[in-house]
Each structure stands twice: as C-alpha cells, then as structure tokens.
Amino acid sequence: MIFDGALYMYKFRIFNLLLSSELYFPELLVDLANNKASLINVKYGSVSIEGLDFSEQRGVFFQKNKNSVWLNIDKIARFLISNGQEIIIDPIGDVDEETLRSFILTCCFKYLLIQRNILTLQGCVIQAGEGAVAFVAPSGFGKSVLSALFLKNKYKILSDEICAIDDNLDVLPAYPEITLWKSMAQQLNIDTSVLKVVRPGLNKFILPLGGAFQENKIPLKLIYFLDYHKKEQLNIRILSCHEKQDILKQNHGGIVRDIEMVKLTCPRWKYGGHELAALLSSEFHAINQDLKRRMSHHGT
C-alpha cells in the first residue's frame, strides 16, 4: 500500500488521475509511481447543511456553481466537489464505507471530471483492437450487461458507468470492476454467491475484472447510443452530424466531426425490464459482428 508519509493518505489511480484519499478504495488500482501530477484529494470534513453560499442551480439535494457542486444524499452523506481537485465527505450517522465509496466513484467523480473540462458520457467502454468503443444510454438500459457480455467474449473493459474522454479523444480508464443487479447476473449465469455487494442493503454485486481491465487510456473510435423500440428487428444506423450534436448538446473538441456514432435500437417489445440481460444476450452476436465490421474500417 502506498501512503503519503505526511498526511497518511492512500494513493490510487482513477481516470488517469492520482487520487490521494483518507478513505481506502479497494476498487481502485494503487498508484505505484506515486506521481504528484493531477492530484485529487478526498477527505473527511464539514459540509454545510444549507449548501453553497451562491449557486447557479439549486435543489433540495443538489446545488452547483462555477467552481463547486454540493450533494446531499439522504441518510448517507453530504459531499462538496470543488475545482476539479477535491471531494469533501461529511457522513451522516454511522453510514458504512462501502456506501460512501459507491457515491464517490459515481456521482462525485462525474461532477469532478466535468469541473476538469473532461467530456463525460453515461456509458460503458470496451477495448476493440487498439481503440475504445463506448455504449451510451441512461440508467437501466443495460450498459453493465453489455460490459459483462463483452467480458465473456474476451474483450477488455475500460469503464462500466462513466465514459471520460480527454481533449485528444482518448478514453480514460476508470476502475477494474463491473456492477450487476442480481437478476441480471442470474440471466448471464454469473454466480453472485461468491461476489460482494456494492453496498449493504442493495441487491447489486461487484464483478472484478482482474486482467481484463484496460488500465491505459486509448483512442475513442466509435460510440453506440442504446435505445429500444417495439419492432422485432435490431436496428443499427449511423448518426448524422446534426443528430450527433443533438444528442451531445454541443460539439466537444471535435468529437462530432471525428468520431463515428451509431444508434443501436433493440426489439424490447417481447421482453420485460427484468429480462433485459436475456434480450441483450439474444442480440449480442449481431451487435458484436457490427462492432467488428466497423472497427475493421478504422484499421483496428
């Protein structure tokens, strides 16, 4: 384990950043190089119950201004994310560390990356050849199921939830695990009895990636946007520049111009939400074949 001798901090790597933390993260890779560049601090401290002194966006549990994001997660903790450099944790009651980590690695890091002007999309990312392929969709659309299916087919994974893209259009690796709801894991014949839960009381499990984690950033080549329809056939089509801009809301560093984007629409009409893994498994061969064909055009 790597510590900062003066502050007694744990040192980790995540999204190509060095994380110096009072909280231990077993999910993350230890930073063996102990590189001081791009240092992110995670520490315990006092976070105002009322929120920010000045906010451009304000709600009961969320406030935001140019430099800071305030989160108030009921019965768990208040978090303050500042300047893309610091996350302060103010636990509520005797909340467990697993729960704190799960919110830091998802909610908090999403806002921290945005503060660092890193494009973030909600999606999983795999390595295909020498390039990265992202599958982007809102929560509940089966991104983690796709990660698990690609993992079973010997692909490496960069991220399960946040696709972070730098100015060079490289995808930054997150951390080496996939999280799956128990019902989804069962449909994929994954034994959850040997897996840890994400946090107590949540029927969601951690699937470690081990050597299947791609820990180096690699260039983004292709983005699939996942959707469903009531037709029987899988539909895959290239998006126009106008459609790309509409989905991304704005042009991020040439991504609209330089990255191929495809809409992937699955026939969900005969499946319920609880059968999502079965649906994606049944369509996986066609998805994988389309991916291989498109990546061959990129020379990877």
Legacy VTK file of the C-alpha trace (Angstrom):
# vtk DataFile Version 3.0
C-alpha trace
ASCII
DATASET POLYDATA
POINTS 300 float
0.000 0.000 0.000
1.228 3.490 -0.894
0.861 6.276 1.660
1.740 9.942 1.759
4.096 10.000 4.731
2.995 13.426 5.989
-0.756 13.152 5.534
-1.098 9.373 5.803
-3.197 9.286 2.661
-3.893 6.294 0.429
-2.719 6.772 -3.166
-4.761 5.440 -6.100
-5.254 5.928 -9.838
-8.606 6.604 -11.488
-9.377 8.244 -14.873
-5.625 8.837 -15.312
-5.645 10.993 -12.177
-3.817 10.474 -8.904
-6.229 10.142 -6.005
-4.945 10.970 -2.530
-7.574 9.815 -0.040
-8.278 9.422 3.663
-10.801 6.766 2.637
-9.446 3.430 1.424
-10.744 2.329 -2.016
-10.230 -1.433 -2.585
-11.850 -0.969 -6.023
-9.009 1.195 -7.337
-5.506 0.469 -8.566
-2.752 1.575 -6.220
-0.539 4.318 -7.683
2.866 2.667 -7.663
4.621 5.558 -9.413
3.328 7.994 -6.776
3.152 10.704 -9.450
2.192 14.091 -7.991
0.624 15.365 -11.251
-3.154 15.955 -11.414
-3.619 15.318 -7.700
-7.195 14.815 -6.454
-7.828 14.961 -2.700
-10.607 13.020 -0.990
-11.000 13.764 2.689
-13.460 13.943 5.544
-14.667 17.357 6.651
-17.608 19.579 7.434
-20.029 20.325 4.579
-22.775 22.900 5.105
-26.288 21.589 5.631
-27.658 24.618 3.749
-25.395 24.164 0.737
-23.367 26.706 -1.236
-23.235 30.433 -0.472
-24.023 31.125 -4.115
-25.499 28.645 -6.595
-26.441 28.830 -10.260
-28.549 25.684 -9.935
-30.341 24.790 -6.728
-32.469 21.906 -5.483
-33.131 20.112 -2.210
-30.270 17.640 -2.704
-28.101 19.331 -5.353
-26.505 22.748 -5.788
-23.971 23.923 -8.343
-21.936 26.983 -9.255
-18.910 27.599 -11.449
-16.425 26.035 -9.018
-18.362 23.721 -6.720
-21.054 21.043 -6.541
-22.906 20.288 -3.300
-24.670 16.956 -2.899
-26.897 15.967 -0.007
-27.633 12.225 -0.156
-30.380 11.499 2.370
-29.183 9.491 5.400
-25.799 8.865 3.760
-23.575 11.957 3.460
-23.093 15.468 2.184
-20.379 15.901 -0.439
-18.596 19.014 -1.698
-16.775 18.697 -5.033
-14.559 21.713 -5.739
-12.450 22.986 -8.664
-11.933 19.525 -10.116
-9.419 18.893 -7.320
-11.169 17.999 -4.077
-14.015 15.911 -2.674
-15.012 16.517 0.955
-17.108 13.836 2.679
-19.406 14.676 5.596
-21.033 11.343 6.625
-24.495 11.275 8.161
-24.826 8.943 11.136
-22.925 5.670 11.055
-23.025 5.143 7.301
-20.679 2.387 6.090
-17.634 2.985 3.882
-18.967 0.803 1.026
-21.904 3.172 0.612
-19.679 6.257 0.719
-17.344 4.803 -1.905
-20.190 3.892 -4.244
-21.437 7.502 -4.337
-17.934 8.975 -4.630
-16.956 6.751 -7.569
-20.160 7.517 -9.485
-21.896 10.786 -8.592
-18.946 12.709 -7.181
-16.426 11.741 -9.848
-18.856 12.575 -12.636
-19.023 16.175 -11.419
-15.297 16.340 -10.678
-14.472 15.287 -14.253
-16.873 17.895 -15.619
-15.145 20.538 -13.485
-11.869 19.474 -15.137
-13.464 20.053 -18.576
-13.362 16.350 -19.366
-16.278 15.179 -21.503
-18.294 12.596 -19.590
-20.951 10.347 -21.068
-23.076 7.838 -19.182
-21.875 4.577 -20.606
-19.601 1.557 -20.549
-16.419 1.373 -22.612
-14.636 -1.664 -24.061
-11.390 -2.102 -25.976
-11.710 -3.438 -29.527
-8.336 -3.849 -31.220
-6.322 -0.744 -30.393
-9.364 1.513 -29.959
-12.135 2.195 -27.468
-15.853 1.690 -28.122
-18.481 3.278 -25.868
-22.071 2.159 -25.319
-24.019 5.155 -24.056
-27.506 5.237 -22.527
-29.416 6.406 -19.432
-29.550 4.223 -16.306
-31.486 0.996 -16.700
-30.669 0.427 -20.374
-28.299 -2.486 -19.802
-24.840 -0.968 -20.166
-23.369 -3.171 -17.432
-24.980 -6.223 -19.028
-23.202 -5.367 -22.266
-19.935 -4.959 -20.325
-20.398 -8.445 -18.871
-21.216 -9.933 -22.290
-18.120 -8.380 -23.856
-16.081 -9.583 -20.880
-17.321 -13.143 -21.501
-16.176 -12.749 -25.099
-12.596 -11.850 -24.066
-12.780 -8.079 -24.551
-11.041 -5.738 -22.125
-13.096 -3.141 -20.243
-12.127 0.489 -19.532
-15.218 1.617 -17.647
-18.620 0.327 -16.597
-20.500 3.569 -15.852
-18.637 6.745 -16.869
-17.084 7.264 -20.281
-14.486 10.013 -19.727
-12.947 11.496 -22.892
-9.987 13.892 -22.850
-9.117 16.652 -25.343
-7.168 14.187 -27.505
-10.304 11.992 -27.791
-8.725 9.281 -25.643
-10.908 7.372 -23.185
-9.595 7.467 -19.608
-9.774 4.147 -17.696
-11.977 4.081 -14.591
-11.501 1.123 -12.222
-11.451 -2.690 -12.601
-14.977 -3.840 -11.847
-18.492 -4.210 -13.252
-21.622 -3.919 -11.102
-24.681 -6.060 -11.873
-28.118 -6.390 -10.337
-28.711 -9.935 -9.068
-31.459 -10.664 -11.619
-29.187 -9.573 -14.472
-26.273 -11.670 -13.173
-28.514 -14.737 -12.881
-29.645 -14.365 -16.509
-25.962 -14.325 -17.502
-25.232 -17.424 -15.358
-22.948 -15.463 -13.051
-22.765 -16.884 -9.528
-23.389 -13.985 -7.138
-22.758 -16.132 -4.034
-19.024 -15.511 -4.448
-19.376 -11.777 -5.154
-19.501 -8.780 -2.825
-22.462 -6.406 -2.806
-21.926 -2.799 -3.911
-23.237 -1.617 -0.555
-25.296 -3.125 2.282
-28.990 -3.488 1.539
-28.535 -3.225 -2.238
-29.075 -6.349 -4.353
-26.304 -5.315 -6.735
-22.994 -7.152 -6.999
-19.382 -6.365 -7.913
-17.774 -8.431 -10.666
-13.976 -7.887 -10.551
-12.263 -7.526 -13.931
-8.752 -8.560 -12.939
-6.548 -8.777 -16.023
-9.492 -7.881 -18.272
-9.231 -4.249 -17.183
-7.532 -1.924 -19.674
-5.683 0.430 -17.358
-4.187 2.684 -20.058
-6.040 5.365 -21.964
-6.733 4.521 -25.610
-8.262 6.459 -28.529
-12.029 6.550 -28.883
-13.117 5.144 -32.252
-16.839 4.506 -32.021
-19.898 5.342 -29.898
-23.137 3.345 -29.845
-26.211 5.073 -28.417
-28.523 2.412 -26.987
-32.301 2.602 -27.390
-35.329 0.296 -27.640
-38.365 0.028 -29.911
-41.444 -2.188 -30.339
-40.304 -3.683 -33.623
-38.974 -7.210 -33.901
-35.650 -6.452 -35.586
-32.459 -4.999 -34.205
-31.808 -1.674 -35.931
-28.327 -0.159 -36.309
-27.740 3.073 -38.212
-25.085 5.788 -38.451
-25.993 9.170 -36.981
-25.650 12.374 -38.974
-23.629 15.328 -37.675
-26.869 17.090 -36.766
-28.073 14.064 -34.783
-24.700 13.807 -33.033
-24.886 17.448 -31.970
-28.468 16.996 -30.792
-27.513 14.029 -28.581
-24.313 15.568 -27.197
-25.935 19.039 -26.900
-22.724 20.685 -28.100
-19.548 19.999 -30.063
-16.855 18.723 -27.661
-13.315 19.076 -29.063
-14.050 17.646 -32.497
-15.893 14.551 -31.261
-18.883 15.255 -33.516
-16.614 15.664 -36.520
-14.103 12.861 -35.866
-15.919 10.024 -34.069
-18.350 7.635 -35.737
-21.619 7.436 -33.805
-24.272 4.790 -34.257
-27.785 4.357 -32.885
-28.393 0.815 -31.666
-32.118 0.082 -31.232
-33.145 -3.264 -29.719
-36.532 -5.064 -30.018
-37.681 -4.847 -26.422
-41.392 -5.312 -27.171
-41.479 -9.006 -26.151
-39.312 -8.556 -23.049
-39.997 -7.097 -19.643
-37.431 -4.937 -17.837
-36.435 -7.889 -15.647
-35.471 -9.823 -18.806
-33.033 -7.194 -20.057
-29.982 -9.459 -19.881
-31.797 -12.143 -21.868
-32.694 -9.572 -24.523
-29.159 -8.245 -24.901
-27.720 -11.766 -24.870
-30.019 -12.752 -27.732
-28.893 -9.739 -29.771
-25.236 -9.820 -28.757
-23.938 -11.747 -31.771
-25.374 -9.164 -34.182
-24.033 -6.300 -32.056
-20.586 -7.887 -31.888
-20.491 -8.531 -35.641
-21.449 -4.934 -36.376
-18.750 -3.730 -33.971
-16.069 -5.884 -35.631
-17.075 -4.690 -39.105
-16.970 -1.017 -38.141
-13.685 -1.330 -36.269
-12.092 -3.069 -39.269
-12.766 0.147 -41.213
-10.756 2.021 -38.580
-7.849 -0.369 -39.085
-8.153 -1.810 -35.590
LINES 1 301
300 0 1 2 3 4 5 6 7 8 9 10 11 12 13 14 15 16 17 18 19 20 21 22 23 24 25 26 27 28 29 30 31 32 33 34 35 36 37 38 39 40 41 42 43 44 45 46 47 48 49 50 51 52 53 54 55 56 57 58 59 60 61 62 63 64 65 66 67 68 69 70 71 72 73 74 75 76 77 78 79 80 81 82 83 84 85 86 87 88 89 90 91 92 93 94 95 96 97 98 99 100 101 102 103 104 105 106 107 108 109 110 111 112 113 114 115 116 117 118 119 120 121 122 123 124 125 126 127 128 129 130 131 132 133 134 135 136 137 138 139 140 141 142 143 144 145 146 147 148 149 150 151 152 153 154 155 156 157 158 159 160 161 162 163 164 165 166 167 168 169 170 171 172 173 174 175 176 177 178 179 180 181 182 183 184 185 186 187 188 189 190 191 192 193 194 195 196 197 198 199 200 201 202 203 204 205 206 207 208 209 210 211 212 213 214 215 216 217 218 219 220 221 222 223 224 225 226 227 228 229 230 231 232 233 234 235 236 237 238 239 240 241 242 243 244 245 246 247 248 249 250 251 252 253 254 255 256 257 258 259 260 261 262 263 264 265 266 267 268 269 270 271 272 273 274 275 276 277 278 279 280 281 282 283 284 285 286 287 288 289 290 291 292 293 294 295 296 297 298 299
